[in-house]
Amino acid sequence: MLNQETDALEDNNKYLDSEIEKYQLLSEQNEAEKQRKIGELRDKAAETKLDIKEANDECEAMQTEFNSIKDNVQHMVEMFIKAKF
């Protein structure tokens, strides 16, 4: 009877050891997955910042172009007003 109890306890300990090992491995995998995901998110954030910068640069270029056109149009209007038809 004692041998059976000892065997049952040993089997239970082996099972617990395997479960502990399994959860430790899972924890390590989760940590690796977490680090991978953090890297992906950092890359995406950098990409988004670059996209924002490019969009701002494009807006500034358009604004500069519109200001140039505005100056030319204003000059043309002044010349038209001065013109005598």
Backbone hydrogen bonds, N-H to C=O, Kabsch-Sander energy under -0.5 kcal/mol:
donor,donor_aa,acceptor,acceptor_aa,energy
5,E,1,M,-2.1
6,T,2,L,-2.6
7,D,3,N,-2.9
8,A,4,Q,-2.6
9,L,5,E,-2.5
10,E,6,T,-2.6
11,D,7,D,-2.8
12,N,8,A,-2.4
13,N,9,L,-2.6
14,K,10,E,-2.6
15,Y,11,D,-2.5
16,L,12,N,-2.7
17,D,13,N,-2.8
18,S,14,K,-2.5
19,E,15,Y,-2.4
20,I,16,L,-2.8
21,E,17,D,-2.5
22,K,18,S,-2.4
23,Y,19,E,-2.6
24,Q,20,I,-2.4
25,L,21,E,-2.5
26,L,22,K,-2.5
27,S,23,Y,-2.4
28,E,24,Q,-2.3
29,Q,25,L,-2.6
30,N,26,L,-2.8
31,E,27,S,-2.2
32,A,28,E,-2.4
33,E,29,Q,-2.9
34,K,30,N,-2.8
35,Q,31,E,-2.5
36,R,32,A,-2.3
37,K,33,E,-2.6
38,I,34,K,-2.5
39,G,35,Q,-2.2
40,E,36,R,-2.4
41,L,37,K,-2.6
42,R,38,I,-2.5
43,D,39,G,-2.4
44,K,40,E,-2.5
45,A,41,L,-2.5
46,A,42,R,-2.4
47,E,43,D,-2.4
48,T,44,K,-2.5
49,K,45,A,-2.4
50,L,46,A,-2.2
51,D,47,E,-2.4
52,I,48,T,-2.5
53,K,49,K,-2.4
54,E,50,L,-2.7
55,A,51,D,-2.3
56,N,52,I,-2.6
57,D,53,K,-2.7
58,E,54,E,-2.3
59,C,55,A,-2.3
60,E,56,N,-2.5
61,A,57,D,-2.3
62,M,58,E,-2.3
63,Q,59,C,-2.6
64,T,60,E,-2.4
65,E,61,A,-2.3
66,F,62,M,-3.0
67,N,63,Q,-2.4
68,S,64,T,-2.1
69,I,65,E,-2.5
70,K,66,F,-3.0
71,D,67,N,-2.3
72,N,68,S,-2.1
73,V,69,I,-2.9
74,Q,70,K,-2.8
75,H,71,D,-2.2
76,M,72,N,-2.3
77,V,73,V,-2.6
78,E,74,Q,-2.3
79,M,75,H,-2.4
80,F,76,M,-2.3
81,I,77,V,-2.6
82,K,78,E,-2.0
83,A,79,M,-1.4
85,F,83,A,-0.6
